[in-house]
Amino acid sequence: MLLAYLGLAACLLFFSKLREYGPLIWTLSSRIIFTTLGCEWLYAIHEEYGYLALRNICFQIVSLILLLTYVKDESDLLLYAWTTVAGSAGANLINFLWLRKYCTWSFTWCFSWQKHLLPILVLFANSLVNLLYVSADVAQLGVMTSDYYVGLYSVVSKVTALLKQLLGAVIVVTVPRLSCLYGQKGGAFFQKLSRQIADLLVTLALPAACALFALGEEVVILTADLDFAPAAGAMKLLGLALVFSLLGWFYMAAVLVSARQEKAALLADLVTCLACYFLAKKSARLLPSGKKLASSLLGCL
């Protein structure tokens, strides 16, 4: 967390184009400290998804009420940023207060870093590289073009990112269970659950990508405004990439990480999907069933 804030400060110091957005960036970056304190990974380990869902819904409702009450026009941009941060900040503070349900906490240097540090750094590197890769498109666009095109593309990327997170929840909530099954040598159960997840992802992702491709302009206008209609082409392309992105996420997070092969994760969505599948075959020979795949493709047609 401290390194992240130091890096952010360095970026604001050396890149003049970012400095004009300094107050906004620092406001949004407050999520970093709240995410660290929230330790959501601990609740995920214990599969407390009911609690996490209820907590998120309550604080997002509070955030929405604040948004509708205080944000009136474009001059309230910083206030808008604070209302969006409020939801995640409140949720993570509740997490922090509930930590004693599972453990006591204090600052300490007495931990088995030799055992845990390398796997943690590998997973952190994978997350960091993936985040940089996912965020690079908007950043590069901002350097190469104007705010107008960044605005067009941002609408599309937010819609597809939201859809990816929504469908990817299927993966997130099953990773602890898959890791447990693999660790207990429950090969048959691991295979069965993995196949069910792959089938479900194909059943959801193909129609979603088909809908974004067929109704790209309508989706852009619905989620933004008629002025953003030129972004429809990007919506169609990112919609197609959604399928590879979700399957790549599944093979990496659900199969490779569960099988302790997290070093094998790659960068690009399509390459990740294909490469992680072939590597995952060592742990689980699975593909979406032909029947489910054919059914989904027929439905898309």
PAVOLO-628723 format. One line per field, with one value per residue: residue in three letters; x, y, z of N, C-alpha, C, O in turn. Coordinates in steps of 0.2 Angstrom, whole numbers, plus 5000, padded with zeros to 4 digits. Example, Ala and Ser with C-alpha at 12.3 -4.5 7.8 and 13.67 -1.06 7.14 Angstrom:
marfi = (ALA;SER)
n.px = (5066;5064)
n.py = (4972;4989)
n.pz = (5039;5035)
ca.px = (5062;5068)
ca.py = (4978;4995)
ca.pz = (5039;5036)
c.px = (5066;5064)
c.py = (4984;5000)
c.pz = (5039;5039)
o.px = (5071;5067)
o.py = (4983;5006)
o.pz = (5042;5040)
//
This chain:
marfi = (MET;LEU;LEU;ALA;TYR;LEU;GLY;LEU;ALA;ALA;CYS;LEU;LEU;PHE;PHE;SER;LYS;LEU;ARG;GLU;TYR;GLY;PRO;LEU;ILE;TRP;THR;LEU;SER;SER;ARG;ILE;ILE;PHE;THR;THR;LEU;GLY;CYS;GLU;TRP;LEU;TYR;ALA;ILE;HIS;GLU;GLU;TYR;GLY;TYR;LEU;ALA;LEU;ARG;ASN;ILE;CYS;PHE;GLN;ILE;VAL;SER;LEU;ILE;LEU;LEU;LEU;THR;TYR;VAL;LYS;ASP;GLU;SER;ASP;LEU;LEU;LEU;TYR;ALA;TRP;THR;THR;VAL;ALA;GLY;SER;ALA;GLY;ALA;ASN;LEU;ILE;ASN;PHE;LEU;TRP;LEU;ARG;LYS;TYR;CYS;THR;TRP;SER;PHE;THR;TRP;CYS;PHE;SER;TRP;GLN;LYS;HIS;LEU;LEU;PRO;ILE;LEU;VAL;LEU;PHE;ALA;ASN;SER;LEU;VAL;ASN;LEU;LEU;TYR;VAL;SER;ALA;ASP;VAL;ALA;GLN;LEU;GLY;VAL;MET;THR;SER;ASP;TYR;TYR;VAL;GLY;LEU;TYR;SER;VAL;VAL;SER;LYS;VAL;THR;ALA;LEU;LEU;LYS;GLN;LEU;LEU;GLY;ALA;VAL;ILE;VAL;VAL;THR;VAL;PRO;ARG;LEU;SER;CYS;LEU;TYR;GLY;GLN;LYS;GLY;GLY;ALA;PHE;PHE;GLN;LYS;LEU;SER;ARG;GLN;ILE;ALA;ASP;LEU;LEU;VAL;THR;LEU;ALA;LEU;PRO;ALA;ALA;CYS;ALA;LEU;PHE;ALA;LEU;GLY;GLU;GLU;VAL;VAL;ILE;LEU;THR;ALA;ASP;LEU;ASP;PHE;ALA;PRO;ALA;ALA;GLY;ALA;MET;LYS;LEU;LEU;GLY;LEU;ALA;LEU;VAL;PHE;SER;LEU;LEU;GLY;TRP;PHE;TYR;MET;ALA;ALA;VAL;LEU;VAL;SER;ALA;ARG;GLN;GLU;LYS;ALA;ALA;LEU;LEU;ALA;ASP;LEU;VAL;THR;CYS;LEU;ALA;CYS;TYR;PHE;LEU;ALA;LYS;LYS;SER;ALA;ARG;LEU;LEU;PRO;SER;GLY;LYS;LYS;LEU;ALA;SER;SER;LEU;LEU;GLY;CYS;LEU)
n.px = (5004;5010;5020;5012;5006;5017;5022;5011;5012;5024;5021;5012;5021;5030;5023;5016;5003;4995;4995;4985;4974;4975;4968;4957;4962;4969;4958;4951;4961;4960;4953;4963;4969;4958;4954;4965;4964;4951;4953;4946;4949;4950;4937;4933;4940;4933;4921;4911;4900;4887;4886;4896;4889;4877;4882;4889;4878;4870;4879;4881;4869;4868;4878;4873;4862;4868;4874;4864;4858;4868;4876;4875;4879;4892;4901;4902;4912;4922;4915;4907;4916;4920;4907;4907;4918;4914;4905;4913;4923;4915;4910;4922;4927;4918;4921;4934;4931;4925;4935;4940;4931;4937;4951;4964;4973;4988;5002;5016;5032;5035;5033;5031;5039;5048;5041;5029;5031;5036;5025;5015;5020;5021;5007;5004;5011;5005;4992;4995;5001;4991;4982;4988;4989;4975;4971;4979;4975;4966;4974;4985;4977;4973;4986;4989;4978;4964;4954;4941;4940;4945;4934;4924;4928;4930;4917;4913;4923;4919;4907;4909;4918;4910;4901;4910;4914;4902;4898;4910;4909;4905;4916;4924;4918;4919;4933;4939;4933;4937;4950;4951;4946;4955;4967;4963;4965;4953;4950;4939;4928;4934;4935;4922;4916;4923;4920;4907;4907;4914;4905;4894;4899;4902;4888;4883;4892;4894;4881;4880;4891;4887;4875;4881;4888;4878;4869;4877;4877;4865;4866;4877;4870;4860;4867;4875;4874;4866;4876;4887;4887;4896;4905;4901;4907;4919;4912;4907;4919;4925;4915;4916;4929;4926;4922;4934;4941;4934;4935;4949;4951;4945;4952;4965;4963;4954;4958;4973;4978;4972;4979;4991;4999;5002;5012;5011;5002;4997;4998;4989;4971;4966;4977;4980;4969;4970;4983;4983;4973;4979;4989;4982;4977;4985;4981;4968;4957;4948;4935;4922;4907;4902;4889;4883;4891;4887;4873;4873;4880;4870;4859;4864;4865)
n.py = (4994;5006;5008;5009;5021;5029;5027;5033;5046;5049;5048;5059;5069;5069;5068;5080;5081;5073;5080;5090;5084;5081;5082;5074;5062;5059;5058;5047;5037;5035;5023;5013;5012;5009;4997;4989;4988;4982;4968;4958;4946;4937;4935;4929;4917;4910;4909;4919;4924;4928;4938;4947;4951;4957;4967;4975;4979;4987;4998;5002;5007;5018;5025;5029;5036;5047;5052;5056;5065;5076;5078;5088;5094;5096;5103;5097;5087;5082;5080;5070;5060;5058;5052;5040;5034;5033;5021;5010;5012;5013;5000;4992;4997;4991;4978;4978;4980;4969;4959;4953;4942;4932;4932;4939;4955;4964;4974;4966;4959;4946;4933;4919;4922;4916;4905;4910;4922;4921;4914;4924;4935;4931;4929;4942;4949;4944;4949;4963;4964;4960;4970;4982;4979;4978;4991;4999;5002;5013;5023;5024;5029;5041;5047;5047;5053;5065;5071;5068;5056;5048;5049;5043;5030;5026;5024;5013;5003;5003;4998;4985;4980;4980;4970;4959;4958;4955;4943;4936;4934;4921;4914;4919;4916;4902;4899;4897;4885;4876;4876;4870;4857;4853;4853;4843;4832;4829;4823;4819;4827;4839;4840;4838;4850;4860;4858;4861;4874;4879;4876;4884;4897;4898;4897;4909;4919;4919;4922;4935;4942;4941;4949;4962;4964;4964;4974;4985;4999;5003;4999;5008;5021;5019;5018;5029;5042;5050;5056;5049;5039;5036;5027;5014;5005;5001;4995;4983;4976;4974;4967;4955;4951;4948;4935;4927;4933;4930;4916;4914;4920;4911;4899;4903;4908;4899;4886;4885;4892;4886;4874;4877;4882;4896;4903;4902;4911;4922;4937;4943;4943;4933;4925;4921;4914;4902;4897;4895;4885;4874;4872;4870;4857;4848;4847;4846;4839;4847;4855;4866;4857;4849;4849;4859;4870;4870;4872;4885;4892;4890;4897;4910;4912)
n.pz = (5000;5004;4995;4984;4985;4986;4973;4965;4970;4964;4950;4949;4951;4941;4929;4920;4914;4922;4934;4934;4937;4950;4963;4961;4958;4970;4978;4973;4974;4988;4990;4990;5003;5010;5004;5008;5022;5023;5020;5011;5006;5016;5020;5009;5009;5019;5013;5014;5007;5007;5017;5012;5000;5005;5012;5002;4994;5003;5006;4993;4990;4999;4994;4982;4985;4991;4980;4971;4979;4981;4970;4956;4944;4931;4938;4950;4950;4959;4971;4966;4964;4978;4982;4976;4981;4994;4995;4994;5004;5016;5016;5017;5029;5038;5036;5042;5055;5058;5058;5070;5072;5066;5068;5078;5077;5074;5072;5066;5064;5065;5056;5044;5032;5023;5018;5013;5006;4992;4985;4987;4981;4968;4964;4967;4957;4945;4946;4946;4933;4925;4928;4924;4911;4907;4910;4902;4889;4890;4896;4886;4876;4881;4880;4866;4860;4862;4876;4872;4864;4873;4882;4875;4873;4886;4891;4884;4889;4903;4903;4897;4907;4918;4915;4913;4927;4933;4926;4929;4943;4945;4944;4954;4966;4967;4968;4981;4985;4974;4976;4989;4986;4977;4984;4994;4987;4979;4966;4957;4961;4959;4946;4941;4947;4940;4927;4927;4930;4919;4909;4913;4911;4897;4893;4898;4893;4879;4874;4879;4873;4860;4861;4864;4852;4842;4847;4849;4847;4853;4866;4870;4869;4878;4890;4891;4881;4867;4860;4862;4853;4842;4849;4847;4838;4845;4856;4850;4847;4860;4865;4859;4863;4876;4879;4877;4887;4899;4899;4899;4912;4920;4918;4922;4936;4942;4939;4937;4948;4958;4956;4960;4950;4947;4941;4927;4921;4908;4897;4887;4883;4874;4871;4884;4887;4878;4881;4895;4896;4889;4898;4910;4907;4912;4925;4925;4914;4904;4895;4890;4888;4873;4870;4877;4872;4858;4860;4865;4855;4844;4850;4850;4836)
ca.px = (5000;5014;5023;5008;5005;5024;5022;5006;5015;5030;5018;5009;5026;5034;5019;5012;4996;4991;4994;4979;4969;4978;4963;4953;4966;4970;4952;4949;4966;4959;4951;4968;4970;4952;4954;4970;4961;4945;4955;4941;4951;4949;4930;4932;4942;4928;4915;4906;4898;4881;4888;4899;4884;4872;4886;4890;4871;4868;4883;4880;4863;4870;4882;4868;4858;4873;4875;4858;4857;4873;4879;4870;4881;4899;4906;4903;4916;4926;4910;4905;4921;4919;4901;4908;4922;4910;4902;4918;4926;4911;4910;4929;4928;4914;4926;4940;4929;4923;4941;4941;4927;4941;4958;4966;4977;4992;5008;5022;5037;5036;5029;5035;5040;5051;5036;5023;5032;5036;5019;5011;5023;5019;5000;5003;5014;5000;4987;4998;5002;4984;4978;4991;4987;4968;4971;4984;4971;4963;4980;4988;4972;4974;4992;4989;4972;4961;4949;4934;4940;4945;4927;4920;4931;4929;4910;4913;4927;4916;4901;4911;4921;4905;4898;4915;4914;4896;4899;4916;4907;4904;4923;4927;4915;4921;4940;4941;4931;4941;4957;4950;4945;4962;4971;4961;4965;4947;4950;4933;4924;4937;4934;4915;4914;4927;4916;4900;4909;4915;4898;4890;4903;4900;4881;4882;4897;4892;4875;4882;4895;4882;4871;4885;4890;4872;4866;4882;4875;4859;4869;4880;4866;4856;4871;4878;4870;4866;4883;4892;4885;4902;4909;4898;4912;4923;4908;4907;4925;4926;4911;4919;4935;4923;4922;4941;4943;4931;4938;4956;4951;4943;4958;4970;4961;4951;4962;4980;4980;4971;4984;4998;5003;5000;5017;5010;4997;5000;4995;4983;4965;4966;4983;4979;4964;4972;4989;4981;4969;4983;4993;4977;4975;4989;4978;4961;4956;4941;4933;4915;4904;4900;4882;4882;4894;4882;4867;4875;4881;4864;4855;4867;4863)
ca.py = (5000;5012;5008;5011;5028;5033;5027;5038;5053;5050;5049;5065;5074;5069;5069;5086;5080;5070;5085;5094;5079;5078;5081;5069;5056;5057;5056;5040;5033;5033;5016;5008;5011;5005;4990;4985;4987;4978;4961;4955;4940;4933;4933;4925;4911;4907;4909;4923;4928;4931;4944;4952;4954;4961;4973;4979;4982;4992;5003;5005;5011;5024;5029;5031;5042;5053;5054;5059;5071;5081;5079;5091;5095;5094;5106;5093;5081;5080;5077;5064;5055;5056;5048;5034;5031;5031;5015;5005;5014;5010;4992;4990;4998;4986;4972;4979;4980;4962;4954;4949;4936;4926;4932;4945;4958;4969;4975;4962;4956;4938;4929;4914;4925;4912;4901;4913;4928;4920;4913;4930;4940;4928;4931;4950;4951;4942;4954;4969;4964;4960;4977;4986;4977;4980;4999;5002;5005;5020;5027;5025;5033;5048;5050;5048;5057;5070;5068;5066;5049;5044;5048;5038;5023;5024;5022;5006;4999;5002;4993;4978;4978;4978;4964;4954;4957;4952;4936;4933;4932;4914;4911;4922;4913;4895;4898;4894;4878;4872;4875;4865;4851;4850;4851;4837;4826;4827;4824;4818;4832;4845;4839;4839;4857;4864;4857;4864;4881;4881;4876;4890;4903;4898;4898;4916;4923;4919;4927;4942;4944;4942;4955;4968;4964;4965;4980;4989;5006;5004;4999;5014;5026;5018;5019;5036;5047;5049;5059;5043;5033;5033;5022;5007;5000;4998;4990;4977;4972;4972;4962;4948;4949;4946;4928;4925;4936;4926;4909;4915;4921;4904;4894;4905;4909;4893;4880;4886;4895;4880;4868;4880;4884;4903;4907;4901;4915;4926;4943;4945;4939;4927;4921;4918;4908;4896;4895;4893;4879;4869;4871;4867;4850;4844;4846;4844;4839;4850;4860;4866;4851;4850;4850;4866;4875;4870;4875;4892;4895;4890;4902;4916;4913)
ca.pz = (5000;5005;4989;4979;4986;4983;4965;4963;4971;4959;4944;4949;4951;4934;4923;4920;4911;4927;4939;4934;4940;4956;4968;4959;4958;4977;4981;4970;4977;4995;4990;4991;5010;5013;5002;5012;5028;5022;5020;5009;5004;5022;5020;5003;5011;5023;5009;5017;5001;5009;5021;5007;4995;5009;5014;4996;4992;5008;5005;4986;4991;5003;4989;4976;4989;4991;4973;4969;4983;4981;4963;4952;4937;4930;4942;4956;4949;4965;4975;4963;4966;4985;4983;4973;4986;5000;4996;4995;5010;5021;5016;5020;5037;5042;5036;5047;5062;5059;5058;5076;5071;5063;5071;5081;5072;5076;5068;5068;5059;5066;5051;5040;5026;5018;5016;5010;5002;4985;4981;4987;4976;4961;4963;4966;4950;4940;4947;4944;4926;4922;4929;4920;4904;4906;4911;4897;4883;4892;4897;4880;4872;4883;4878;4859;4857;4866;4881;4868;4862;4880;4885;4871;4875;4893;4892;4882;4894;4909;4902;4897;4913;4923;4913;4915;4934;4934;4924;4933;4950;4945;4945;4961;4972;4967;4968;4987;4985;4970;4979;4994;4983;4974;4990;4997;4981;4977;4959;4953;4963;4956;4938;4940;4948;4935;4921;4928;4929;4912;4905;4914;4908;4890;4892;4899;4890;4872;4872;4881;4868;4854;4862;4863;4845;4838;4849;4852;4847;4857;4873;4871;4870;4884;4896;4891;4878;4859;4858;4863;4848;4839;4852;4846;4835;4851;4860;4847;4848;4866;4867;4857;4868;4883;4879;4879;4894;4905;4899;4902;4919;4923;4917;4927;4943;4945;4938;4938;4954;4963;4956;4961;4943;4945;4937;4920;4919;4903;4897;4882;4884;4869;4873;4891;4887;4875;4885;4902;4895;4888;4904;4914;4906;4917;4932;4924;4907;4904;4890;4890;4884;4866;4870;4880;4867;4852;4862;4866;4848;4841;4853;4847;4829)
c.px = (5004;5018;5019;5007;5012;5024;5017;5009;5020;5027;5015;5015;5029;5030;5014;5004;4992;4990;4988;4973;4970;4973;4959;4956;4967;4964;4950;4954;4965;4956;4957;4969;4964;4952;4959;4967;4955;4947;4949;4943;4950;4942;4929;4934;4937;4921;4909;4903;4891;4882;4891;4894;4879;4876;4887;4883;4870;4873;4883;4874;4864;4874;4878;4864;4862;4874;4870;4856;4861;4876;4874;4872;4889;4904;4906;4907;4919;4921;4907;4910;4921;4913;4903;4913;4919;4908;4908;4922;4922;4911;4917;4930;4924;4918;4931;4937;4927;4929;4941;4936;4932;4948;4959;4972;4982;4998;5013;5026;5039;5031;5034;5035;5043;5046;5031;5025;5032;5030;5015;5014;5021;5012;5000;5006;5009;4994;4989;4999;4996;4981;4981;4989;4979;4967;4975;4980;4969;4969;4983;4984;4973;4980;4992;4983;4970;4956;4942;4934;4941;4938;4923;4922;4930;4922;4910;4917;4923;4910;4903;4915;4916;4902;4903;4915;4908;4896;4904;4914;4907;4911;4925;4924;4917;4928;4942;4939;4935;4948;4957;4950;4952;4967;4970;4962;4958;4946;4944;4929;4927;4935;4927;4913;4917;4923;4910;4901;4910;4909;4894;4893;4901;4893;4880;4886;4895;4886;4876;4886;4891;4878;4875;4887;4884;4869;4871;4880;4870;4862;4873;4876;4862;4860;4874;4873;4870;4873;4888;4891;4891;4906;4906;4903;4916;4919;4908;4913;4927;4921;4913;4925;4932;4924;4929;4943;4941;4934;4945;4956;4950;4949;4964;4968;4958;4955;4969;4982;4978;4976;4991;5002;5002;5006;5016;5005;5001;4996;4989;4978;4965;4971;4983;4974;4966;4978;4987;4977;4974;4988;4988;4976;4979;4986;4971;4959;4949;4940;4925;4912;4902;4893;4880;4885;4889;4876;4868;4876;4874;4859;4858;4865;4856)
c.py = (5006;5013;5011;5019;5032;5033;5032;5045;5054;5052;5056;5071;5075;5070;5075;5085;5077;5075;5089;5090;5077;5077;5075;5062;5054;5055;5049;5035;5031;5026;5011;5007;5007;4998;4986;4984;4982;4970;4957;4947;4935;4931;4928;4918;4907;4907;4913;4927;4931;4938;4949;4955;4959;4968;4978;4982;4987;4998;5006;5009;5018;5028;5032;5037;5048;5056;5058;5065;5077;5083;5082;5092;5094;5097;5102;5087;5078;5077;5071;5058;5053;5051;5041;5030;5029;5024;5009;5006;5011;5003;4989;4991;4993;4979;4972;4978;4972;4957;4950;4943;4930;4926;4939;4948;4963;4969;4970;4960;4949;4934;4924;4917;4921;4907;4904;4919;4927;4919;4920;4935;4938;4930;4939;4952;4949;4947;4961;4969;4964;4967;4982;4985;4979;4988;5002;5005;5012;5025;5029;5030;5040;5051;5052;5053;5062;5066;5066;5059;5045;5043;5043;5031;5021;5022;5014;5001;4998;4997;4986;4976;4976;4972;4958;4953;4953;4944;4932;4931;4924;4911;4913;4917;4905;4894;4895;4886;4874;4871;4870;4858;4848;4849;4845;4831;4824;4827;4824;4824;4839;4845;4841;4847;4861;4864;4861;4872;4883;4881;4882;4896;4903;4899;4905;4920;4924;4923;4934;4945;4946;4948;4961;4969;4967;4972;4985;4997;5008;5004;5005;5020;5025;5019;5025;5041;5046;5052;5054;5038;5031;5028;5015;5002;4997;4993;4983;4973;4970;4967;4955;4946;4947;4939;4925;4927;4932;4919;4909;4916;4915;4899;4896;4905;4903;4887;4880;4887;4889;4875;4871;4881;4891;4906;4906;4906;4920;4933;4944;4940;4932;4922;4917;4913;4902;4893;4892;4886;4873;4867;4868;4860;4846;4842;4844;4845;4841;4855;4860;4861;4853;4852;4857;4871;4875;4873;4883;4896;4895;4896;4909;4917;4914)
c.pz = (5000;4998;4983;4979;4984;4976;4962;4964;4965;4952;4943;4948;4944;4928;4923;4918;4917;4933;4939;4936;4947;4962;4967;4960;4965;4980;4979;4973;4984;4995;4991;4998;5013;5010;5006;5019;5028;5022;5017;5007;5010;5022;5014;5005;5015;5019;5012;5012;5002;5012;5016;5002;4999;5010;5008;4994;4997;5007;4998;4986;4994;4998;4984;4979;4989;4984;4970;4973;4982;4975;4959;4945;4936;4934;4949;4955;4955;4970;4973;4965;4973;4986;4981;4978;4992;5001;4997;5002;5016;5022;5019;5027;5041;5042;5041;5054;5064;5059;5064;5076;5069;5066;5074;5077;5076;5071;5070;5062;5060;5062;5047;5033;5021;5015;5011;5005;4995;4982;4981;4982;4969;4959;4963;4959;4945;4940;4944;4936;4922;4923;4925;4912;4902;4906;4905;4891;4884;4892;4890;4875;4874;4881;4870;4856;4863;4871;4878;4867;4868;4883;4881;4873;4882;4895;4890;4887;4900;4908;4901;4903;4918;4921;4914;4922;4936;4933;4928;4940;4951;4947;4952;4966;4973;4968;4975;4987;4980;4973;4985;4991;4980;4979;4994;4992;4979;4970;4955;4955;4960;4949;4937;4941;4943;4929;4921;4927;4922;4907;4906;4911;4901;4889;4893;4894;4882;4870;4874;4876;4862;4855;4861;4856;4841;4840;4852;4853;4852;4865;4875;4873;4876;4890;4896;4888;4870;4857;4858;4858;4844;4842;4851;4843;4841;4855;4857;4848;4855;4869;4865;4861;4875;4884;4881;4885;4899;4905;4902;4909;4923;4923;4922;4934;4946;4945;4940;4945;4959;4962;4957;4955;4941;4941;4929;4917;4914;4903;4893;4883;4880;4871;4879;4891;4884;4879;4891;4901;4894;4894;4910;4913;4910;4923;4931;4917;4906;4898;4891;4886;4878;4866;4872;4875;4861;4854;4862;4859;4844;4843;4850;4840;4829)
o.px = (5003;5019;5021;5006;5011;5026;5019;5008;5021;5029;5016;5014;5031;5032;5009;5000;4986;4985;4985;4968;4968;4973;4957;4953;4967;4964;4948;4953;4968;4956;4955;4970;4964;4949;4958;4968;4954;4942;4947;4938;4949;4941;4924;4931;4936;4916;4904;4902;4889;4879;4889;4894;4878;4873;4886;4883;4867;4870;4884;4873;4861;4872;4879;4863;4859;4874;4870;4853;4859;4878;4869;4868;4892;4909;4911;4905;4919;4922;4906;4908;4922;4913;4900;4913;4921;4908;4906;4924;4924;4911;4916;4933;4926;4918;4932;4941;4927;4928;4944;4937;4930;4952;4955;4975;4979;4999;5015;5024;5043;5026;5039;5032;5042;5047;5029;5021;5029;5028;5011;5010;5020;5010;4996;5003;5008;4992;4985;4996;4995;4978;4978;4988;4978;4963;4974;4982;4970;4969;4985;4986;4972;4980;4994;4984;4973;4955;4939;4930;4939;4936;4919;4918;4928;4921;4907;4914;4924;4909;4901;4914;4917;4900;4901;4915;4908;4894;4904;4919;4908;4911;4928;4928;4916;4930;4945;4943;4936;4950;4961;4953;4953;4970;4974;4959;4957;4942;4942;4925;4923;4933;4925;4910;4914;4922;4908;4897;4908;4908;4891;4889;4900;4891;4875;4883;4895;4887;4874;4885;4892;4877;4872;4887;4884;4866;4869;4881;4870;4859;4872;4876;4860;4858;4876;4869;4875;4875;4893;4895;4892;4911;4909;4902;4918;4922;4908;4913;4929;4923;4912;4926;4936;4925;4930;4947;4944;4936;4947;4960;4952;4951;4967;4972;4960;4954;4972;4986;4982;4977;4996;5008;5002;5004;5019;5004;5006;4992;4983;4979;4964;4970;4984;4975;4965;4978;4989;4977;4973;4989;4991;4973;4977;4986;4968;4960;4944;4945;4922;4915;4899;4891;4876;4882;4888;4873;4863;4873;4873;4856;4854;4863;4853)
o.py = (5011;5019;5015;5022;5038;5038;5035;5049;5060;5056;5060;5076;5080;5071;5075;5089;5078;5075;5090;5093;5072;5072;5071;5057;5048;5051;5045;5029;5026;5023;5006;5001;5003;4994;4980;4978;4979;4966;4951;4943;4929;4925;4924;4913;4901;4905;4911;4933;4937;4943;4955;4961;4964;4973;4984;4988;4993;5004;5012;5014;5023;5034;5038;5042;5053;5062;5064;5070;5083;5088;5078;5091;5091;5095;5104;5082;5072;5072;5066;5053;5047;5047;5036;5024;5024;5021;5005;5001;5008;5000;4984;4987;4991;4976;4967;4975;4970;4951;4944;4938;4925;4921;4944;4945;4966;4964;4970;4960;4946;4933;4926;4914;4921;4906;4901;4921;4930;4922;4921;4938;4942;4933;4941;4957;4953;4949;4964;4974;4968;4969;4986;4990;4982;4991;5008;5010;5016;5031;5035;5034;5045;5057;5057;5056;5064;5061;5062;5055;5039;5038;5039;5026;5015;5017;5010;4996;4993;4993;4981;4970;4971;4968;4953;4947;4949;4940;4926;4928;4922;4906;4909;4916;4902;4888;4890;4882;4868;4866;4866;4854;4842;4844;4842;4826;4818;4832;4828;4827;4843;4851;4845;4850;4866;4869;4864;4875;4888;4885;4885;4901;4909;4903;4908;4925;4930;4927;4939;4951;4951;4951;4966;4975;4971;4976;4988;5000;5013;5008;5008;5024;5030;5022;5028;5044;5043;5050;5055;5033;5025;5025;5010;4996;4991;4988;4978;4967;4964;4963;4950;4940;4943;4936;4921;4924;4930;4917;4905;4913;4913;4897;4892;4902;4901;4883;4877;4884;4888;4871;4867;4880;4893;4911;4910;4906;4923;4934;4945;4934;4927;4916;4911;4907;4897;4887;4886;4882;4868;4861;4863;4856;4840;4837;4841;4850;4837;4859;4856;4859;4859;4856;4861;4876;4881;4877;4887;4901;4900;4899;4913;4923;4915)
o.pz = (4996;4996;4979;4974;4982;4973;4957;4959;4963;4948;4938;4946;4942;4923;4927;4921;4917;4937;4945;4938;4949;4964;4971;4962;4967;4984;4983;4975;4987;5001;4994;5000;5017;5014;5007;5021;5033;5025;5020;5007;5009;5024;5015;5003;5014;5022;5012;5013;5000;5011;5016;5001;4996;5010;5009;4992;4994;5006;4997;4983;4992;4997;4982;4976;4988;4984;4967;4970;4982;4974;4957;4940;4941;4935;4953;4958;4956;4973;4976;4966;4975;4990;4984;4979;4995;5006;5002;5005;5020;5027;5023;5030;5046;5047;5045;5058;5069;5060;5063;5081;5071;5067;5074;5073;5081;5067;5076;5057;5056;5064;5046;5028;5015;5009;5006;5001;4991;4977;4976;4978;4964;4954;4958;4956;4940;4935;4941;4933;4917;4918;4922;4909;4897;4903;4904;4889;4880;4890;4889;4872;4870;4880;4868;4851;4867;4871;4880;4868;4869;4885;4884;4874;4883;4899;4893;4889;4903;4913;4905;4905;4922;4926;4916;4924;4940;4937;4930;4943;4956;4950;4956;4971;4978;4969;4975;4990;4982;4972;4986;4994;4981;4979;4996;4994;4977;4967;4951;4950;4957;4946;4933;4937;4940;4925;4916;4924;4920;4903;4902;4909;4898;4884;4890;4892;4880;4866;4871;4874;4858;4850;4858;4854;4837;4836;4857;4858;4856;4869;4880;4878;4880;4895;4902;4891;4868;4851;4855;4858;4842;4839;4854;4844;4840;4858;4860;4849;4856;4873;4868;4863;4878;4889;4886;4889;4904;4910;4905;4913;4928;4929;4925;4938;4952;4949;4944;4948;4964;4967;4955;4955;4936;4938;4925;4911;4915;4907;4896;4885;4883;4871;4880;4894;4887;4880;4893;4905;4897;4895;4913;4918;4911;4926;4935;4913;4906;4898;4894;4880;4877;4862;4869;4874;4858;4850;4860;4858;4840;4839;4849;4838;4823)
//
